[in-house]
Amino acid sequence: MSGHSKWATTKHKKAANDAKRGKLFARLVKNIEVAAATGGGDPAGNPTLFDAIRKAKQNSVPADNIDRAVKRGSGETDDSIQYEAITYEGYGPGGVAILIECLTDNRNRAASDVRTALTRNGGTLADPGSVAYLFNRRGVVEAVKGENSEDDVLMAVLDAGAEEIEDDGETFTIYCASSDVVAVRTALQEAGIDYNSAESRFVPSTNVPLDRAGAEKLLKLTDALDDVDDIQEVYTNADIADEILAELEGE
């Protein structure tokens, strides 16, 4: 995708139906469990948990589900699960690079499911390190524009570590070092500027433009990956023109 959305290829159909919504809920709950397990169950002292809970609430995850996830992650229940983080690399149509982040309690199942989703949909699994160098881990904070100008947002977050701001229409996307995500988010809050999300993501350093046919194939592939329960995030370096994406979304 072009511009601000080039890293979000898989997001165009999130929660498009009940099945997708259920998978999204499961992933958001898993993020809460992992955040609570690694940083404790108090959101006030665990910024990662704070943002995981906020994101779950924004996507209408029930409060009871969120509460249970915090308790499971922090060891307050007997049904806690230990998840392993694994990153797979691959190639898609047109030589597009793909990074796949998984959280799983079964490494063998995750590897098999990822490989199957790739190979059945025109992709291939790559050796570790084959495509990872094409991405940088960066902090990405999406601020609500409201009545604020780009200069207003820039002044609020510049001293907190903001490196780049993109105007996305109704929002501003702020890029920073991964370590500065909480500082940038806090600076927005202190300035009275609302935000939709604050997280660490892989952002491509170079992009591969796709025509309509290539874009259609890639979106079929990313949809298949999106259906794999162990997969949390899929990143690509595809550059799909907005008009092509709009056509595909309209079908």
SULPE-V436176 format. One record per helix or strand. SS is the DSSP state (h for helix, s for strand). FROM is the first residue (numbers start at 1). TO is the last residue. If there is no record, write none. Layout:
SS&FROM&TO + SS&FROM&TO
This chain:
h&3&7 + h&9&13 + h&18&39 + h&43&45 + h&47&58 + h&63&73 + s&84&91 + h&93&95 + s&97&104 + h&107&119 + s&124&126 + h&132&134 + s&135&144 + h&150&160 + s&162&167 + s&171&177 + h&178&190 + s&195&204 + s&208&210 + h&212&226 + s&231&236 + s&238&240 + h&242&249
